[in-house]
């Protein structure tokens, strides 16, 4: 059972074809970026004050609302 507020751990897999490791690394990096792992690690690196956390969450919500509003115009 997944708890609220916890990030779910996904299994990220990349298949390597013809020993092309560079291409596999690019694909892996893109998947990690899309998953938001880099962003979570960056946020966990330093302490974030509760007021900064609240402001960041509001900015992210506003950004998501703008994106969805622009899609339905």
N, C-alpha and C positions, 0 to 999 in steps of 0.2 A: 504494500500500500504506500503510495507516494504522499509525503507530507507537504503541506502547503508552504511555499517559501523556499523550498529546497530545489536546487537545480537537479534535474534528472540526468543521470549519466547515460550517455549514448555510446554505443560501440561504433567507432569510426574505422572503416576498412578501406584500403586502397590496394588494388591489384596491380602488380608490376608485370608489364608485357615486354618481351624481348630485352630484358635486363636494362630497361630505360628508367634508371633510378631518378634522374632529374625531373622527368615528366611526372613520375609518381609523387615526388616531393612537392611539386607545384600543386598537384591535385589535392594532396593531403593538407597543405597550407590553406588552400581555398576552402576546403571542407571545415577546417578548424575555425577559420575566420567567419564563415557563414553560421557556424554553431554558436559563436559568441564566446568561445573559450578564452581567446586573447584578451577580450574586454574584461571578463570576469577575473582573470589573473591580474590584470593591471589594477583593477579596483581593490583586490585583496592585498596588493603589495603594500599599500599605505593605509593608515587609519583614516576613515572618513567621518567627520562630525555628523551627528544626527540631522542638523539643519542643512548641511551640504547634501546629505543623502536624500532628504526630502525635496530639495530644490532640483537635484539631478533627476529624480523620479518624475517630477512635474514637467521638466523639460522634455524628457523622453516620451511622456504621455502626450504632450502637445505636438511633438514631432509626428508621432503615430497618427494622431487625429488629422493633422495637415495632410499626411500622405493618403489616408483613406478618403478624405474629403476631395482631394485632387483626382482620385480615381473615379469618383462618381459624379463628376461634373459633366 
